[in-house]
Amino acid sequence: PEHSAMSTDSARARSGSTKISRRTARHTPYPARRRNSARSPSSAPASAMDTAAVQERFARLQNGSDVRGVALPGIPDEPVTLTPNAAFCLARAFAESVRDKQSDKKEVLIAVGRDPRLSGPAVVDAALRGINSTAGAKAVDAGLATTPAMYMATQFEDVQADGAFMVTASHLPWNRNGMKFFTNAGGASKQDIKALVTRASEVANEYGMDESTCFDADTPLPETSASAAVDSVPLVKEYYAKHCQEVVRNAAMNRYEALTGSAKVPAILSSSKPLENLRIVVDAGNGCGGFLASEVLAPLGADVNGSAYLDPDGNFPNHIPNPEDETAMASAVAITKAASAHMGICLDTDCDRSAVVARSGAALNRNRLIAAMSALVLSAHPGTAVMTDSVTSNGLRDFIESLGGRHVRYKRGYKNVIDKGVELGSGACQLMMETSGHGALAENFYLDDGLFMALLLVGEVAARAAANPDAANSADFDPLGELVANLREPVESVEYRLGIQVEPGSDFRPVGEAALESFKEVCADMASSGWVLEDENYEGYRVRIPEGDDGEEGWALLRMSLHDPLCVLNVESDKVGGHETTLQILKSALLEKQVALDLSALSS
């Protein structure tokens, strides 16, 4: 039988009835607010000059395909930009957009969740009020949630949200916050967010807000006729956690069949405790991921003793919840080793990124995590492409090709990677991953969902334990390590951020593009030494660099930042000291060409 991890049944939380309760919105302020200047849509609109200023301020909140800003004071030179009034306007603009696309419905439901950031309650309360001020829209408070769970709120039959958004700033510092938006068609695009912030500025104008009121954290929210009562739903505990359990069950049964060739599933995998006798620890970094241990893994029978930092805490007192952060990964490795766990899991704040730890203590993030997921996906979908960002290793390319897959390197930015995979179609590309830990699978709605990938790897461990129960009790049993055992890894890997030398405020892009062309010329000049420019370069230029007679090969990539006046140089080498040789060649040649980059960070 088929046990798809995302079958129609398992994509819906199957509880008996909808568990939605009503509460009164708190409208929690940031600092204490002045109780004057109440506004309504009938107030006089702001002047044209003020309108332009407000529109510019909202435009600055756009961060690609989501919204980000400073939500709390306390860090010098970082004024609050995501105020309660800004959140009100953004939420109302989103509710209008969802309503207008669902013209056949009398009322659309918009679910709002948040991570544990200190500013979260105030942003959410303002957003709930903004939604409920919208004719034909109704807000539901999902409480502490995860970004993938908020998308699933549009899929669960017992919730049936028409739109949803997560109030989060991922791994950014405690004073930041933001919003990630979804409909049942998927996550918002850059174009969607551009339209959203534009409409939000118009909402502010309709309420008579100018720049000084809309972006002043002390200004009270607009007066509306909407009821203060807001429905709430226990999204994670009642629906999403059960969904995650089903993903693990189905993944374990699928992989058991793939590993053994037997469709007869052993009793333990079809039982209520398929993870019994396995120890799995979670490092949630005091973000939203602690539920994974208590509400998903433990109910499935796993021993989660030794897990760390499961309690949500917006101060993030132990380490930043970020699978790319060395301290976070060191913490996850440490608890995995201390517990002698079969695997460890490291999550970011809102659970759309992950990394895992093998039983040996090896950290599986970046190239290793992509390799592990490639092994699973190419087993089920042989011959398909694996879409990644541009800074993956040559060893990963070889690993994917050895499994019969095709490696396509695209641009940095998880949304770029996912969208390119969607463009190819599920028949050609099932897996899209960025080295940051973001990733999507075609079978999971193309949703950016690092937690889903971790769940599939939990299923892998369970399947291998069931396939060889005697070995599972051995200290040498390391199923995740086995998955990536043939991945050739670079000996050295470095990244340098090189400032583009331009006058402050001037357009850095032409200067940066000229630097990229100079880099390309340097690589062409080194052709006699075996340097070969990659045929496909979607951002900047990447060159392959031979390093010996035994097939050693390094590479270098220079690309320009989309938002900041800098170029990023990545260099990897298969030899000790190899990256230094490459840097010396590049620095000398680029200085000779007088490129307008700050090369002082490169070794002399």
C-alpha positions in Angstrom: 0.0 0.0 0.0 1.0 3.6 -0.5 2.0 5.5 2.6 2.6 9.0 1.1 3.9 11.4 3.7 1.5 14.0 2.3 -1.6 11.8 1.4 -4.9 13.5 1.3 -5.8 12.1 4.7 -2.6 12.9 6.4 -2.5 16.4 5.1 -5.7 17.1 7.1 -5.7 16.8 10.9 -8.4 14.3 11.7 -9.8 15.4 15.0 -13.5 15.1 15.9 -14.6 18.7 15.7 -13.3 22.2 15.3 -11.8 23.4 18.5 -12.1 27.1 18.2 -12.7 29.3 21.2 -13.4 33.0 21.7 -11.4 35.5 23.7 -11.2 39.2 23.9 -8.2 40.8 22.1 -5.7 42.2 24.5 -4.3 44.9 22.1 -1.1 44.8 24.1 0.8 48.0 23.7 4.5 48.2 23.0 5.5 50.8 25.6 2.6 52.7 27.3 0.6 54.5 24.6 -1.0 57.9 24.6 -4.8 57.6 24.5 -5.6 60.4 22.1 -5.8 61.1 18.4 -8.2 58.2 17.8 -8.8 57.8 14.1 -11.3 56.1 11.8 -11.6 55.9 8.0 -13.8 59.0 8.1 -10.8 61.1 9.3 -9.3 63.6 6.9 -6.7 61.9 4.7 -3.1 62.7 5.0 -1.4 65.2 2.6 0.2 64.1 -0.6 3.7 64.7 1.0 2.8 62.6 4.0 1.3 59.9 1.8 4.5 59.6 -0.1 6.5 59.4 3.1 4.3 56.7 4.6 4.5 54.7 1.3 8.2 54.9 1.4 8.3 53.7 5.1 6.1 50.7 4.3 8.2 49.9 1.2 11.2 49.6 3.5 9.5 46.9 5.5 9.5 44.6 2.5 12.2 41.9 2.8 11.8 39.9 -0.5 8.8 37.7 0.0 8.0 38.8 3.5 7.9 41.8 5.9 10.7 42.6 8.4 11.3 45.5 10.8 12.5 46.6 14.2 9.6 46.0 16.6 11.1 47.0 20.0 13.5 49.8 21.1 16.6 49.1 23.0 19.4 48.8 20.4 21.2 52.1 19.5 20.6 53.4 16.0 17.7 50.9 15.5 14.5 52.9 15.7 11.2 51.0 15.7 9.8 50.6 12.2 7.3 47.8 12.6 4.8 49.6 14.9 1.4 48.4 16.0 -0.2 50.8 13.5 2.0 49.4 10.7 0.9 45.9 11.7 -2.7 46.9 11.7 -2.5 48.3 8.2 -0.5 45.4 6.8 -3.0 42.9 8.3 -6.0 44.8 6.9 -4.3 45.0 3.5 -3.8 41.2 3.5 -7.3 40.5 4.7 -8.7 42.7 1.8 -6.5 40.8 -0.7 -7.7 37.4 0.5 -11.3 38.6 0.5 -11.1 40.0 -3.0 -9.8 36.7 -4.3 -12.6 34.8 -2.6 -15.5 36.7 -4.0 -17.8 33.7 -3.7 -17.5 33.7 0.1 -19.5 35.9 2.5 -16.6 35.9 5.0 -12.9 34.9 4.8 -11.0 33.5 7.8 -7.5 34.7 8.4 -5.3 32.9 11.0 -2.5 34.6 12.8 0.3 32.9 14.7 3.5 34.1 16.2 6.9 33.0 17.6 7.9 33.9 21.2 9.5 37.2 20.5 8.8 39.9 23.1 7.0 42.1 20.6 4.8 39.2 19.3 1.7 39.8 21.4 1.5 43.5 20.5 2.0 42.9 16.8 -0.5 40.0 16.8 -3.2 42.0 18.7 -2.8 44.9 16.3 -3.0 42.5 13.3 -6.1 40.8 14.7 -7.8 44.2 15.0 -6.8 45.1 11.5 -8.3 41.9 10.1 -11.5 42.3 12.0 -11.8 45.9 10.8 -12.1 44.6 7.3 -15.6 44.0 5.9 -16.0 40.3 5.0 -13.0 39.1 7.0 -12.7 37.4 10.4 -9.5 36.8 12.4 -8.6 33.7 14.4 -5.6 33.7 16.8 -3.4 30.6 16.4 -1.2 31.6 19.3 2.4 30.3 19.5 2.9 28.5 16.2 5.4 27.7 13.4 5.6 29.1 9.9 4.8 25.7 8.3 1.9 25.3 10.7 0.4 28.6 9.5 0.4 27.5 5.9 -1.2 24.2 7.0 -4.0 26.2 8.6 -5.2 26.8 5.1 -5.1 23.0 4.4 -6.6 21.4 7.6 -10.3 20.7 7.2 -10.9 21.5 10.8 -9.5 25.0 10.5 -10.0 26.0 6.8 -8.3 29.3 6.9 -8.5 31.3 3.7 -5.3 33.1 4.5 -2.7 33.0 7.3 0.4 34.7 8.4 3.2 34.1 10.9 4.5 36.9 13.0 8.2 36.1 13.2 11.7 37.4 12.2 13.2 33.9 12.1 16.7 34.0 13.6 17.2 37.8 13.7 17.8 39.5 17.1 15.2 39.9 19.8 14.2 43.4 18.8 13.1 42.4 15.2 9.9 41.0 14.0 8.0 40.5 10.8 5.3 38.7 8.9 5.2 35.7 6.5 2.0 35.4 4.5 0.1 32.4 3.0 -3.0 31.4 1.2 -3.9 27.9 0.3 -2.1 28.5 -3.0 1.2 28.9 -1.1 3.5 31.6 0.2 3.5 35.2 -0.9 5.8 36.3 -3.7 7.9 39.4 -3.9 5.3 40.9 -6.1 2.6 40.0 -3.6 4.5 41.8 -0.8 5.1 44.8 -3.0 1.4 45.1 -3.6 0.7 44.5 0.1 2.9 47.2 1.5 1.5 49.6 -1.1 -2.0 48.9 -0.1 -1.0 49.1 3.6 0.2 52.7 3.0 -3.2 53.5 1.5 -5.0 52.0 4.5 -2.9 54.3 6.7 -3.9 57.3 4.5 -7.6 56.3 4.8 -7.3 56.4 8.6 -5.6 59.8 8.4 -2.2 58.5 9.6 0.9 60.4 8.6 4.5 59.2 9.0 4.8 60.5 12.6 1.6 58.7 13.7 1.8 55.4 11.8 5.4 54.8 12.7 5.3 56.0 16.2 5.1 53.0 18.6 3.2 55.1 21.2 0.3 56.2 18.9 -2.9 54.3 19.7 -4.5 52.0 17.2 -7.4 53.3 15.1 -10.9 53.2 16.4 -13.0 50.6 14.6 -16.5 49.2 14.8 -15.1 45.7 14.9 -15.8 43.5 17.9 -12.9 43.0 20.4 -13.8 39.3 20.6 -11.4 37.1 18.6 -11.7 33.4 18.1 -8.6 31.3 18.9 -7.6 27.8 17.7 -5.0 25.4 19.3 -3.4 25.0 15.9 -0.1 23.3 16.8 -1.3 21.1 19.7 -4.5 19.9 18.2 -3.8 19.8 14.5 -0.3 20.4 13.4 1.4 18.0 15.9 -0.9 15.2 14.8 -0.1 16.0 11.2 3.6 15.8 12.0 3.1 12.4 13.7 1.4 11.1 10.5 4.3 12.4 8.4 6.8 10.4 10.5 4.6 7.2 10.4 4.2 7.4 6.6 7.9 8.2 6.0 9.0 5.3 8.1 6.8 2.8 6.3 7.8 4.2 2.9 11.4 3.9 3.6 11.1 0.5 5.2 9.6 -0.8 1.9 12.3 1.0 -0.1 15.1 -0.4 2.0 13.9 -4.0 2.3 11.8 -4.4 -0.8 9.0 -5.8 1.4 5.5 -4.3 1.5 4.9 -6.1 4.7 5.4 -3.5 7.4 6.7 -4.8 10.7 4.4 -4.5 13.7 6.4 -1.7 15.4 6.0 0.7 12.4 2.3 0.1 12.3 1.9 0.4 16.0 1.1 3.6 18.0 4.7 3.8 19.1 6.8 3.4 15.9 9.8 5.3 17.5 9.9 3.0 20.6 13.5 2.2 21.6 14.8 5.2 19.8 16.3 8.2 21.6 15.9 11.5 19.7 16.8 14.8 21.2 15.7 18.3 20.1 17.4 21.6 20.5 14.7 24.3 19.9 16.9 27.2 21.0 13.9 28.6 23.0 12.0 29.2 19.7 8.7 27.5 18.7 10.1 24.0 18.1 9.9 22.6 21.6 6.5 20.9 20.7 8.4 18.6 18.4 9.8 16.7 21.4 6.7 16.7 23.7 3.8 16.6 21.2 5.3 14.6 18.2 8.3 12.4 19.1 7.4 11.4 22.6 3.8 10.4 21.8 5.3 8.2 19.0 7.4 6.4 21.6 10.7 8.2 21.3 12.9 8.8 24.4 13.4 12.6 24.2 15.3 12.9 27.5 18.3 15.2 27.0 16.5 17.6 24.7 17.4 21.3 25.4 15.9 24.7 25.4 12.3 23.6 24.6 10.5 26.4 26.4 9.7 29.4 24.2 11.6 32.5 25.4 11.8 35.6 23.3 15.0 36.6 25.0 16.7 33.6 23.4 18.9 33.3 26.5 21.0 30.2 25.5 21.8 30.6 21.8 20.3 32.0 18.6 17.8 29.4 17.1 19.6 29.1 13.8 20.9 25.8 12.2 23.6 27.9 10.4 25.0 29.3 13.7 28.1 27.5 15.0 27.0 27.9 18.6 23.5 26.4 17.9 24.9 23.5 16.1 27.6 22.9 18.7 24.8 22.8 21.3 22.8 20.3 19.2 25.9 18.1 18.8 26.6 18.2 22.5 23.2 17.1 23.6 23.1 14.3 21.0 26.4 13.0 22.3 25.5 13.4 25.9 22.3 11.5 25.5 23.9 8.8 23.2 20.9 9.6 21.0 20.2 8.0 17.7 19.8 11.5 16.2 19.5 15.1 17.2 17.4 17.9 15.7 18.3 21.6 15.6 15.5 24.1 14.6 15.4 27.8 13.9 12.9 30.1 15.6 9.9 29.5 13.5 10.8 25.9 12.3 11.1 26.5 8.6 14.8 25.6 8.8 16.4 22.6 10.4 19.6 20.6 10.7 20.1 17.2 12.2 22.9 15.4 14.1 24.0 11.8 13.4 24.6 9.3 16.1 28.3 9.8 15.7 27.9 13.5 16.6 28.4 14.6 13.0 26.4 17.7 12.2 24.3 17.3 9.1 23.6 20.9 7.9 24.5 22.7 4.7 25.9 20.3 2.1 25.4 17.2 4.3 21.8 17.9 4.9 21.1 18.4 1.2 23.0 15.1 0.6 20.9 13.2 3.1 17.6 14.6 1.7 18.9 13.9 -1.9 19.4 10.2 -0.9 15.8 9.9 0.3 14.2 11.8 -2.6 16.3 10.2 -5.4 15.4 6.8 -4.1 11.7 7.6 -4.5 12.1 9.7 -7.6 15.2 8.5 -9.6 16.6 10.7 -12.3 15.1 13.9 -11.0 16.9 17.2 -10.4 18.0 18.5 -7.0 17.8 22.3 -7.0 20.2 24.2 -4.7 21.7 27.6 -4.2 25.0 28.6 -5.8 27.4 27.9 -3.0 27.1 24.1 -2.7 30.2 21.9 -3.0 31.6 20.0 -5.9 31.4 16.9 -3.7 27.6 17.4 -3.4 27.3 17.5 -7.2 29.2 14.2 -7.5 27.1 12.7 -4.7 23.8 13.6 -6.4 25.1 12.4 -9.8 26.2 9.1 -8.2 22.6 8.5 -7.1 21.4 9.1 -10.6 20.2 12.6 -10.0 21.0 15.9 -11.6 22.3 18.8 -9.6 21.1 22.3 -10.6 22.8 25.2 -8.9 20.7 28.4 -8.9 20.7 31.7 -7.0 21.0 32.3 -3.3 17.7 33.0 -1.6 15.4 30.1 -0.6 12.5 31.6 -2.5 14.6 31.7 -5.7 15.6 28.1 -5.3 12.0 26.9 -4.6 10.5 29.0 -7.5 13.0 27.5 -9.9 12.1 24.0 -8.8 8.4 24.8 -9.3 9.2 26.1 -12.7 10.8 22.8 -13.7 7.7 20.9 -12.4 7.4 17.9 -10.1 8.2 15.4 -12.8 11.7 17.0 -13.2 12.4 18.3 -9.7 11.1 17.0 -6.3 13.7 18.6 -4.0 14.7 22.2 -3.6 17.2 23.2 -0.8 19.3 26.1 0.2 22.5 25.6 2.3 20.9 27.7 5.0 18.5 24.8 5.9 15.5 26.2 4.0 14.0 23.6 1.7 10.9 22.4 0.0 9.6 19.2 -1.6 7.0 18.8 -4.3 5.1 16.3 -2.2 4.7 18.9 0.6 3.0 21.6 -1.4 6.4 23.1 -2.3 6.3 24.6 1.1 9.5 26.0 2.7 9.5 23.6 5.6 12.7 22.5 7.3 10.8 20.7 10.0 9.2 18.5 7.4 12.7 17.4 6.2 13.7 16.6 9.8 10.5 14.5 10.2 11.4 12.5 7.0 14.9 11.8 8.5 13.3 10.7 11.7 11.3 8.2 9.6 14.5 7.1 8.0 16.0 6.3 11.4 12.9 4.4 12.4 12.8 2.4 9.1 16.4 1.4 9.4 16.0 0.4 13.0 13.0 -1.7 12.1 14.8 -3.3 9.2 17.7 -4.4 11.4 16.5 -4.3 15.1 19.6 -6.1 16.4 22.0 -3.5 14.9 19.8 -0.7 16.2 20.9 -1.6 19.7 24.5 -1.2 18.8 26.5 2.0 19.4 27.7 1.6 15.8 24.2 2.0 14.5 24.3 5.4 12.7 21.7 5.5 9.9 22.1 9.2 9.1 25.8 8.8 8.9 25.4 6.0 6.5 23.2 8.1 4.3 26.0 10.6 3.6 29.0 8.3 3.9 29.9 8.7 0.3 29.7 12.5 0.3 33.2 14.0 -0.5 33.6 17.1 1.5 36.0 20.0 1.0 39.1 20.2 3.1 38.7 24.0 3.3 35.8 26.3 2.9 35.8 30.1 3.4 33.6 33.1 2.6 34.6 36.8 2.4 32.3 39.8 2.1 34.1 42.4 0.0 32.7 46.0 0.2 32.0 47.7 -3.1 33.8 51.1 -3.0 31.2 53.7 -3.9 30.0 57.0 -2.5 27.4 56.6 0.3 23.9 56.5 -1.1 25.0 56.0 -4.7 24.0 53.0 -6.9 26.5 50.3 -6.2 25.2 47.8 -8.8 27.1 49.1 -11.9 30.3 49.1 -9.9 29.6 45.6 -8.6 28.8 44.3 -12.0 32.1 45.7 -13.3 33.9 43.8 -10.6 32.1 40.6 -11.5 33.2 41.1 -15.1 36.8 41.6 -14.0 36.6 38.4 -12.0 35.4 36.6 -15.1 38.4 38.0 -17.1 40.8 36.8 -14.4 39.3 33.3 -14.6 39.6 33.3 -18.4 43.2 34.4 -18.1 43.8 31.4 -15.8 42.5 28.9 -18.4 46.1 27.9 -19.3 46.4 26.7 -15.6 43.2 24.6 -16.0 40.7 27.1 -14.5 37.3 26.5 -16.1 34.3 28.8 -15.8 31.1 26.9 -15.1 28.7 26.8 -18.0 25.7 27.8 -15.9 26.1 30.9 -13.7 22.8 32.3 -12.5 24.5 34.8 -10.2 28.0 36.1 -10.5 30.7 33.7 -11.8 31.9 30.3 -10.5 35.2 28.7 -11.6 36.5 25.2 -11.2 40.2 25.1 -10.1 42.3 21.9 -10.5 44.5 21.2 -7.5 46.5 18.1 -8.2 47.1 15.0 -10.3 44.7 12.9 -8.1 41.5 14.7 -9.1 41.5 17.3 -6.4 39.5 20.3 -7.4 38.5 23.5 -5.7 36.3 26.3 -6.8 35.6 30.0 -6.3 32.5 32.0 -6.8 32.0 35.8 -6.8 28.5 37.1 -6.6 26.9 40.5 -5.7 24.5 41.0 -2.8 21.0 42.0 -3.8 20.6 44.6 -1.1 23.9 45.6 0.3 26.9 47.3 -1.4 29.2 44.2 -1.3 30.3 41.2 -3.3 30.6 37.8 -1.6 33.5 35.5 -2.4 33.3 31.8 -1.6 36.3 29.6 -2.0 36.6 25.8 -1.4 39.6 23.5 -1.7 40.3 19.8 -1.6 43.8 20.5 -0.3 45.2 21.9 2.9 46.3 25.5 2.0 44.6 25.3 -1.4 42.2 28.2 -0.7 45.2 30.4 0.2 46.8 29.7 -3.2 43.5 30.7 -4.9 43.1 33.8 -2.8 46.7 35.0 -3.7 46.0 34.6 -7.4 42.7 36.4 -7.3 43.9 39.2 -5.1 46.9 39.9 -7.2 44.9 39.9 -10.4 42.0 41.9 -9.2 44.3 44.6 -7.7 46.1 44.8 -11.1 42.7 45.3 -12.7 41.9 48.0 -10.1 38.5 46.6 -9.2 36.5 48.8 -6.8 36.3 46.2 -4.1 37.8 46.3 -0.6 40.2 43.3 -0.8 41.8 43.9 2.5 40.1 40.8 4.0 41.9 38.5 1.6 45.2 37.0 2.6 48.2 38.8 1.2 
